[in-house]
């Protein structure tokens, strides 16, 4: 049986992934804090290891006997590259739960190294990168003449402390979109779009999503923007924060966001989390700017991410992932999030023309 290592096993999502994978793969749990990792591993009867990411030789040695790493320890801007470097040296497949577009862009740039090492590198093994890529690819497969894609995501119903901390650290005066095939930064909160997530039209603002990076080469579409549902007051605050960061720099805002994260509940309320859902709506514009719509419904971000990460790891260990750097939709197709049990397309994709 192939062996996998889950790094970041003591985090909220990491613990849930460990529970889901226990008994289904030869799994080793790992992380920085020995006491925290041990507390997760021993009740599950799993082997565990503790090591930092800033000691390359020790890190490479810790991966010597594993076939794949599922990396769940953020912030990925600081942790992804050390772990990938070790995976390349050890010729160990790499998956992560990151959704930070700059990190994923940097990982995509290392495709040649991954191919030379003969490993699969699959960033974004979590709800938002995987499901949005799947929905965008499904739309283009259904409507090959698509010239532009706009995707709206309903507001999150549950958020953990770790997610708040990550979002605070990523706060930026600009938002990335794809225009004319190239990535472009626009002022935060400056682009809006109305989407119907099931309760009538609702305003959404363009925000930073990894699929702006991955879906360009995945779909061949040059104009892509992804929007998050926001009440007007939230959008006004988002816009004001962007202007403030442009004037004063992002550091004070990161500090303020970090302070807010420390006051946030460490874990979501479980009944609320289990009941939470996302609705994603993609608009595919044809050469005459006519709109075709497709909808995807998903589990909450944490439950869906557990299923997506577990399914992706199983497929990597089974040898079905392509060598090189890929998104999950690129590696496994537009139905991957559905096949993982994390999402569903309503009947006939609930598509309409406008």
Wavefront OBJ file of the C-alpha trace (Angstrom):
o trace
v 0.000 0.000 0.000
v 1.292 3.467 -0.874
v 2.052 5.720 2.076
v 0.887 9.314 2.524
v 1.835 12.043 4.969
v -0.648 14.693 6.124
v 1.194 17.807 7.314
v -0.851 20.225 9.400
v -2.864 17.403 10.932
v -3.630 19.295 14.148
v -5.468 22.163 12.436
v -9.255 22.243 12.192
v -9.440 20.941 8.624
v -6.373 18.742 9.088
v -8.008 16.854 11.961
v -11.136 16.232 9.895
v -9.052 14.971 6.952
v -7.097 12.654 9.254
v -10.344 11.164 10.553
v -11.673 10.717 7.009
v -8.493 9.025 5.741
v -7.739 6.828 8.764
v -8.054 3.182 7.780
v -8.305 3.927 4.051
v -4.630 4.661 3.329
v -1.311 4.057 5.050
v -1.262 7.476 6.697
v 1.343 9.349 8.737
v 0.291 12.524 10.554
v 2.730 15.393 10.916
v 3.060 19.020 11.897
v 5.215 21.499 13.766
v 3.926 20.822 17.291
v 4.652 17.312 18.562
v 2.111 17.426 21.376
v -0.701 18.642 19.110
v 0.014 16.079 16.366
v 0.293 13.244 18.853
v -3.090 14.174 20.349
v -4.700 13.686 16.919
v -2.742 10.598 15.880
v -2.950 8.350 18.930
v -6.773 8.097 19.153
v -6.769 7.143 15.452
v -3.971 4.607 15.861
v -1.783 6.428 13.363
v 1.957 7.003 13.162
v 2.998 10.613 13.690
v 6.012 12.869 13.230
v 6.869 16.434 14.204
v 9.266 18.612 12.227
v 9.542 22.234 11.089
v 9.572 23.449 7.501
v 12.704 25.587 7.847
v 15.188 22.673 8.036
v 15.439 21.368 4.438
v 17.514 18.252 5.136
v 15.332 17.159 8.043
v 12.228 17.862 6.006
v 13.494 15.864 3.043
v 14.393 12.995 5.355
v 10.899 12.998 6.858
v 9.469 12.435 3.378
v 11.878 9.691 2.327
v 9.438 6.849 3.006
v 6.192 8.444 1.787
v 4.725 8.505 -1.701
v 2.586 11.640 -1.354
v 2.247 14.653 0.926
v -1.068 16.325 1.613
v -0.045 19.737 2.896
v -2.657 21.410 5.116
v -0.552 23.886 7.122
v -1.011 27.508 6.145
v -0.379 30.265 5.518
v 0.667 28.735 2.220
v 2.536 31.866 1.168
v 5.086 30.862 3.816
v 4.786 27.062 3.819
v 4.079 25.851 0.272
v 7.505 26.358 -1.277
v 9.555 24.694 1.497
v 7.290 21.669 1.334
v 7.354 21.552 -2.465
v 11.155 21.826 -2.481
v 11.347 18.814 -0.177
v 8.847 16.865 -2.309
v 10.865 17.572 -5.453
v 14.063 16.395 -3.767
v 12.391 13.266 -2.360
v 10.370 12.631 -5.556
v 7.183 12.651 -3.505
v 3.823 13.758 -4.911
v 2.539 17.052 -3.517
v -1.021 18.214 -2.803
v -2.109 21.209 -0.765
v -5.262 22.915 0.478
v -4.149 26.406 -0.504
v -6.299 28.886 -2.363
v -3.936 31.860 -2.514
v -3.673 32.920 -6.140
v -0.106 34.205 -5.932
v 1.072 30.928 -4.395
v -0.719 28.847 -7.003
v 0.762 31.006 -9.768
v 4.223 30.393 -8.295
v 3.565 26.648 -8.113
v 2.385 26.542 -11.734
v 5.699 28.118 -12.719
v 7.495 25.020 -11.391
v 5.859 22.582 -13.777
v 9.124 21.705 -15.517
v 10.746 20.792 -12.184
v 7.800 18.589 -11.226
v 7.937 16.805 -14.578
v 11.673 16.254 -14.239
v 11.133 14.764 -10.766
v 8.280 12.610 -12.069
v 5.782 13.839 -9.483
v 2.257 15.210 -9.516
v 1.815 18.663 -7.955
v -1.833 19.469 -7.212
v -2.411 22.750 -5.380
v -5.877 23.892 -4.346
v -7.228 20.545 -3.074
v -10.030 22.345 -1.230
v -13.521 23.595 -1.987
v -13.072 26.969 -3.592
v -10.179 26.289 -5.989
v -11.479 22.859 -7.003
v -15.208 23.593 -7.297
v -14.832 26.911 -9.094
v -12.410 25.362 -11.597
v -14.815 22.456 -12.143
v -17.754 24.794 -12.735
v -15.817 27.035 -15.128
v -14.561 24.018 -17.086
v -18.045 22.480 -17.196
v -19.458 25.701 -18.662
v -16.843 25.846 -21.406
v -17.264 22.159 -22.217
v -21.001 22.790 -22.614
v -20.554 26.055 -24.533
v -17.237 25.864 -26.450
v -17.795 29.299 -28.030
v -17.471 31.031 -24.639
v -15.469 34.265 -24.821
v -15.759 35.485 -21.203
v -16.572 33.918 -17.830
v -18.067 35.581 -14.758
v -18.522 33.437 -11.673
v -20.348 34.422 -8.485
v -20.022 32.655 -5.123
v -22.616 33.074 -2.377
v -21.531 34.426 1.000
v -19.782 32.048 3.418
v -22.044 30.909 6.246
v -19.280 29.626 8.554
v -15.662 30.759 8.918
v -12.954 29.428 11.260
v -10.275 31.457 13.055
v -7.615 30.077 10.723
v -9.541 31.250 7.670
v -9.982 34.730 9.142
v -6.251 34.904 9.860
v -5.418 33.802 6.316
v -7.802 36.362 4.782
v -6.343 39.094 6.987
v -2.840 38.255 5.841
v -3.901 38.364 2.189
v -5.671 41.731 2.351
v -4.606 43.768 -0.663
v -5.570 47.110 -2.242
v -6.127 45.341 -5.558
v -8.112 42.397 -6.924
v -6.911 40.074 -9.642
v -8.951 39.371 -12.780
v -8.016 37.934 -16.172
v -8.424 40.246 -19.159
v -7.223 39.566 -22.690
v -5.500 36.414 -21.459
v -3.347 38.240 -18.889
v -3.718 38.718 -15.148
v -4.653 42.284 -14.239
v -5.056 44.082 -10.921
v -8.044 46.357 -10.409
v -8.907 48.402 -7.288
v -10.526 46.262 -4.600
v -14.308 46.587 -4.621
v -14.410 48.477 -7.917
v -16.034 45.748 -10.073
v -19.511 44.484 -9.196
v -22.029 42.109 -10.734
v -25.522 40.896 -9.841
v -26.061 37.131 -9.445
v -29.104 35.124 -8.436
v -28.016 32.568 -5.849
v -31.571 31.331 -5.417
v -33.282 34.176 -3.568
v -33.324 36.849 -6.268
v -30.581 39.156 -7.563
v -27.795 39.863 -5.102
v -24.756 42.088 -5.487
v -21.276 40.600 -5.591
v -17.840 42.189 -5.860
v -14.811 40.858 -7.708
v -12.376 39.350 -5.209
v -9.143 37.381 -5.350
v -9.725 33.760 -6.368
v -7.145 31.214 -7.425
v -9.296 30.113 -10.347
v -8.575 33.414 -12.083
v -5.046 31.995 -12.420
v -5.824 28.347 -13.118
v -8.948 28.643 -15.273
v -7.240 30.643 -18.022
v -5.074 27.789 -19.301
v -7.710 25.258 -18.189
v -10.540 26.713 -20.312
v -8.703 28.748 -22.940
v -10.912 31.755 -22.067
v -9.092 35.081 -21.854
v -11.552 37.136 -19.765
v -12.391 35.746 -16.310
v -13.580 37.446 -13.129
v -14.799 35.809 -9.920
v -17.128 37.569 -7.498
v -18.087 37.113 -3.843
v -21.591 37.948 -2.663
v -21.523 41.106 -0.530
v -24.217 43.304 0.947
v -23.688 46.933 -0.067
v -22.288 47.780 3.369
v -19.728 44.974 3.140
v -18.738 46.050 -0.349
v -18.361 49.657 0.835
v -16.115 48.491 3.659
v -14.106 46.332 1.258
v -13.670 49.259 -1.102
v -12.713 51.613 1.738
v -10.154 49.118 3.031
v -8.644 48.845 -0.442
v -8.316 52.603 -0.695
v -6.836 52.745 2.791
v -4.249 50.106 1.953
v -3.344 51.931 -1.243
v -2.662 55.083 0.795
v -1.057 53.686 3.949
v 0.224 50.280 2.886
v -1.207 46.904 3.793
v 0.741 46.267 7.011
v -1.596 48.156 9.418
v -4.590 46.393 7.909
v -2.905 43.002 8.253
v -2.235 43.738 11.931
v -5.835 44.815 12.518
v -7.125 41.733 10.733
v -4.818 39.505 12.760
v -6.157 41.016 15.974
v -9.712 40.340 14.814
v -8.783 36.748 13.976
v -7.541 36.149 17.516
v -10.978 37.126 18.826
v -12.759 34.804 16.375
v -14.032 31.386 17.545
v -11.375 28.749 16.906
v -13.820 26.356 15.242
v -17.249 26.809 13.652
v -20.366 25.590 15.412
v -20.763 22.037 14.075
v -24.544 21.977 13.488
v -24.288 25.306 11.663
v -21.333 24.078 9.632
v -23.068 20.864 8.592
v -26.134 22.797 7.438
v -24.159 25.434 5.524
v -23.998 25.456 1.733
v -22.511 27.500 -1.099
v -24.180 28.325 -4.395
v -21.932 29.130 -7.343
v -23.258 30.640 -10.559
v -21.202 30.955 -13.735
v -22.146 33.183 -16.645
v -20.591 32.176 -19.954
v -20.699 34.925 -22.582
v -20.777 33.931 -26.249
v -19.162 35.927 -29.091
v -22.258 38.186 -29.200
v -22.101 38.784 -25.414
v -25.188 36.674 -24.823
v -25.208 35.025 -21.381
v -25.615 31.323 -20.593
v -25.813 30.344 -16.912
v -24.898 27.233 -14.972
v -25.205 26.589 -11.240
v -23.340 24.379 -8.781
v -24.324 23.734 -5.178
v -21.696 22.597 -2.655
v -21.288 21.572 0.949
v -19.787 24.042 3.409
v -16.165 24.966 2.819
v -14.738 22.651 5.476
v -16.821 19.555 4.828
v -16.323 19.912 1.080
v -12.576 20.451 1.447
v -12.232 17.240 3.462
v -13.955 15.217 0.743
v -12.048 16.904 -2.088
v -8.646 16.506 -0.427
v -9.294 12.869 0.497
v -10.503 11.946 -2.994
v -7.577 13.739 -4.642
v -5.092 11.926 -2.411
v -6.677 8.546 -3.165
v -6.367 9.240 -6.894
v -2.736 10.325 -6.590
v -1.865 7.181 -4.632
v -3.697 5.100 -7.263
v -1.439 6.590 -9.932
v -4.136 8.391 -11.925
v -2.808 11.950 -11.498
v -0.730 13.414 -14.349
v 2.908 14.308 -13.768
v 3.551 18.038 -13.467
v 1.567 20.892 -11.918
v -2.201 20.746 -12.456
v -5.407 22.038 -10.962
v -7.747 19.276 -9.785
v -10.176 20.010 -12.618
v -7.275 19.866 -15.067
v -6.098 16.559 -13.643
v -9.446 14.820 -13.094
v -12.064 16.669 -15.147
v -15.033 18.982 -14.662
v -17.007 16.454 -12.600
v -14.307 15.945 -9.966
v -15.974 17.961 -7.167
v -19.225 16.065 -7.798
v -17.451 12.703 -7.863
v -15.773 13.610 -4.565
v -19.199 14.103 -2.976
v -18.569 17.790 -2.324
v -20.881 19.371 -4.908
v -23.765 18.744 -7.262
v -25.079 20.189 -10.489
v -28.849 20.741 -10.252
v -31.008 19.121 -12.925
v -29.762 19.969 -16.416
v -27.255 22.350 -14.791
v -30.161 24.802 -14.344
v -28.881 26.713 -17.356
v -30.705 29.622 -18.966
v -29.983 32.025 -21.782
v -30.349 35.800 -21.455
l 1 2 3 4 5 6 7 8 9 10 11 12 13 14 15 16 17 18 19 20 21 22 23 24 25 26 27 28 29 30 31 32 33 34 35 36 37 38 39 40 41 42 43 44 45 46 47 48 49 50 51 52 53 54 55 56 57 58 59 60 61 62 63 64 65 66 67 68 69 70 71 72 73 74 75 76 77 78 79 80 81 82 83 84 85 86 87 88 89 90 91 92 93 94 95 96 97 98 99 100 101 102 103 104 105 106 107 108 109 110 111 112 113 114 115 116 117 118 119 120 121 122 123 124 125 126 127 128 129 130 131 132 133 134 135 136 137 138 139 140 141 142 143 144 145 146 147 148 149 150 151 152 153 154 155 156 157 158 159 160 161 162 163 164 165 166 167 168 169 170 171 172 173 174 175 176 177 178 179 180 181 182 183 184 185 186 187 188 189 190 191 192 193 194 195 196 197 198 199 200 201 202 203 204 205 206 207 208 209 210 211 212 213 214 215 216 217 218 219 220 221 222 223 224 225 226 227 228 229 230 231 232 233 234 235 236 237 238 239 240 241 242 243 244 245 246 247 248 249 250 251 252 253 254 255 256 257 258 259 260 261 262 263 264 265 266 267 268 269 270 271 272 273 274 275 276 277 278 279 280 281 282 283 284 285 286 287 288 289 290 291 292 293 294 295 296 297 298 299 300 301 302 303 304 305 306 307 308 309 310 311 312 313 314 315 316 317 318 319 320 321 322 323 324 325 326 327 328 329 330 331 332 333 334 335 336 337 338 339 340 341 342 343 344 345 346 347 348 349 350 351 352 353 354
